[in-house]
Amino acid sequence: MFEYGFRKGKENADYGGDNIKRLYFPKQKVIFFEENKNIEDSLKLMIVFGDEKEFLYEVDVMKYWEYNDKDLIEKKMYPLIPLQLFNLRKKLNYAKKKNDINKIKELSIVARNLAEKLAIESKELFDQDEILGEDFHSMLLAIQNLIEYLNRNYIDDENLEK
């Protein structure tokens, strides 16, 4: 996180009127996908310089599980929409460990319906010129890849990927 900001900042460095080089860090956010009550609202890094001066670098945290597809669309976070399918992973993992076949079947239907809903929402965004054709294609590909991942690792339904 810090290294990324530093590299991007170096690309945008300039000299002000006082002949001091300024390094601009882009605004950053760290995304956590799976719910965990121990995740705080920000991550902090204390930078200590050779003369013992300290600088606190803080980055906001996005708790993805707090967002649904409508929230992501409203906030124009379109590339994150397909990842809504990943929210099922934890429940599927639990059901698989318990060998709860009924729960896995239930979640399989949820996954199928959610994938279809996300694909339709992505098409609507494309039709409304909110996303480009290649972005639409990438979103559909991400939905397909996530369905395949969930199916291979948890569901094992030969019809799901169709």
C-alpha positions as CSV (number, residue, x, y, z in Angstrom):
1,M,0.0,0.0,0.0
2,F,2.7,2.5,1.0
3,E,5.0,1.4,-1.8
4,Y,2.3,1.8,-4.4
5,G,1.6,5.3,-3.1
6,F,5.2,6.2,-3.1
7,R,5.7,4.9,-6.7
8,K,2.7,6.8,-8.0
9,G,3.8,9.9,-6.0
10,K,7.2,9.9,-7.6
11,E,5.5,10.0,-11.0
12,N,3.6,13.1,-10.0
13,A,6.5,14.9,-8.2
14,D,7.2,18.5,-9.0
15,Y,9.0,21.6,-7.8
16,G,7.0,24.4,-6.2
17,G,8.0,28.1,-6.4
18,D,10.2,27.6,-3.3
19,N,12.4,25.1,-5.2
20,I,11.3,22.2,-2.9
21,K,10.4,19.0,-4.5
22,R,6.8,17.9,-3.6
23,L,5.7,14.3,-3.8
24,Y,2.0,13.7,-4.3
25,F,0.5,10.5,-3.0
26,P,-2.8,9.5,-4.7
27,K,-5.8,8.9,-2.3
28,Q,-5.7,5.3,-1.3
29,K,-8.2,2.8,0.1
30,V,-7.7,-0.8,1.2
31,I,-10.5,-3.2,0.5
32,F,-11.3,-6.1,2.8
33,F,-13.7,-8.6,1.2
34,E,-14.6,-11.0,4.0
35,E,-16.3,-9.9,7.1
36,N,-14.1,-9.8,10.2
37,K,-15.0,-7.8,13.3
38,N,-11.3,-7.1,14.0
39,I,-10.9,-5.0,10.9
40,E,-10.7,-1.3,11.8
41,D,-11.9,1.7,9.7
42,S,-8.4,2.6,8.7
43,L,-4.8,1.3,8.5
44,K,-2.0,3.2,10.0
45,L,1.7,3.3,9.3
46,M,4.2,5.3,11.4
47,I,7.1,6.5,9.3
48,V,10.1,7.3,11.4
49,F,12.8,9.4,9.7
50,G,16.6,9.3,10.6
51,D,16.2,12.4,12.9
52,E,13.5,10.6,14.8
53,K,10.7,12.8,13.3
54,E,7.6,10.7,12.9
55,F,4.8,10.9,10.3
56,L,1.6,9.0,10.6
57,Y,0.3,7.7,7.3
58,E,-3.3,6.6,7.4
59,V,-5.4,4.9,4.7
60,D,-9.2,4.4,4.9
61,V,-10.6,0.8,4.8
62,M,-13.5,-0.3,2.7
63,K,-15.4,-3.1,4.3
64,Y,-16.8,-4.7,1.1
65,W,-19.4,-6.9,2.9
66,E,-21.2,-3.7,4.0
67,Y,-22.0,-2.9,0.3
68,N,-24.6,-4.4,-2.0
69,D,-24.8,-4.1,-5.7
70,K,-27.1,-1.1,-5.6
71,D,-24.6,0.7,-3.3
72,L,-21.8,0.0,-5.7
73,I,-23.8,1.3,-8.6
74,E,-24.8,4.4,-6.7
75,K,-21.2,5.2,-5.8
76,K,-20.1,4.4,-9.4
77,M,-17.8,1.6,-8.1
78,Y,-18.7,-0.5,-11.2
79,P,-15.6,-2.8,-11.3
80,L,-16.4,-4.1,-7.8
81,I,-20.0,-5.3,-8.8
82,P,-19.0,-8.9,-9.9
83,L,-17.3,-9.4,-6.5
84,Q,-20.7,-9.6,-4.9
85,L,-20.6,-13.3,-5.7
86,F,-17.5,-13.6,-3.5
87,N,-19.7,-12.7,-0.5
88,L,-21.1,-16.3,-0.8
89,R,-17.7,-17.9,-0.3
90,K,-17.7,-17.9,3.5
91,K,-21.2,-19.4,3.7
92,L,-20.4,-22.0,1.1
93,N,-17.2,-22.9,2.9
94,Y,-19.1,-23.3,6.2
95,A,-21.7,-25.5,4.5
96,K,-19.1,-27.6,2.8
97,K,-17.2,-28.2,6.0
98,K,-20.5,-29.3,7.7
99,N,-21.4,-31.3,4.6
100,D,-24.7,-29.6,4.5
101,I,-25.9,-30.6,1.0
102,N,-29.2,-28.7,1.4
103,K,-27.5,-25.4,2.3
104,I,-25.0,-25.9,-0.6
105,K,-28.0,-26.4,-3.0
106,E,-29.7,-23.3,-1.6
107,L,-26.6,-21.2,-2.0
108,S,-26.1,-22.6,-5.5
109,I,-29.5,-21.1,-6.4
110,V,-28.6,-17.8,-4.7
111,A,-25.3,-17.8,-6.7
112,R,-27.1,-18.4,-10.0
113,N,-29.7,-15.7,-9.4
114,L,-27.1,-13.2,-8.2
115,A,-24.9,-13.9,-11.2
116,E,-27.8,-13.3,-13.5
117,K,-28.8,-10.1,-11.6
118,L,-25.2,-8.7,-11.8
119,A,-25.0,-9.5,-15.5
120,I,-28.3,-7.7,-16.1
121,E,-27.1,-4.7,-14.1
122,S,-23.8,-4.6,-16.0
123,K,-25.7,-4.6,-19.3
124,E,-27.9,-1.7,-18.1
125,L,-24.8,0.2,-17.2
126,F,-23.4,-0.4,-20.7
127,D,-26.7,0.5,-22.3
128,Q,-26.7,3.8,-20.3
129,D,-23.1,4.5,-21.4
130,E,-21.9,4.3,-17.9
131,I,-19.3,1.7,-18.8
132,L,-17.5,0.9,-22.1
133,G,-17.9,-2.3,-24.1
134,E,-14.6,-3.7,-22.9
135,D,-15.5,-2.9,-19.3
136,F,-18.9,-4.7,-19.8
137,H,-17.0,-7.7,-21.2
138,S,-14.6,-7.7,-18.3
139,M,-17.4,-7.6,-15.8
140,L,-19.2,-10.5,-17.5
141,L,-15.9,-12.4,-17.6
142,A,-15.4,-11.7,-13.8
143,I,-18.9,-13.0,-13.1
144,Q,-18.3,-16.1,-15.1
145,N,-14.9,-16.7,-13.4
146,L,-16.3,-16.2,-9.9
147,I,-19.2,-18.6,-10.6
148,E,-16.7,-21.2,-11.9
149,Y,-14.5,-20.7,-8.8
150,L,-17.5,-21.1,-6.4
151,N,-18.7,-24.1,-8.4
152,R,-15.3,-25.9,-8.5
153,N,-14.5,-25.3,-4.9
154,Y,-17.8,-25.5,-3.1
155,I,-20.9,-26.3,-5.1
156,D,-20.0,-28.9,-7.8
157,D,-23.2,-28.4,-9.9
158,E,-22.5,-29.3,-13.6
159,N,-25.4,-27.0,-14.7
160,L,-24.4,-23.9,-12.7
161,E,-21.8,-22.6,-15.1
162,K,-24.3,-22.8,-18.0
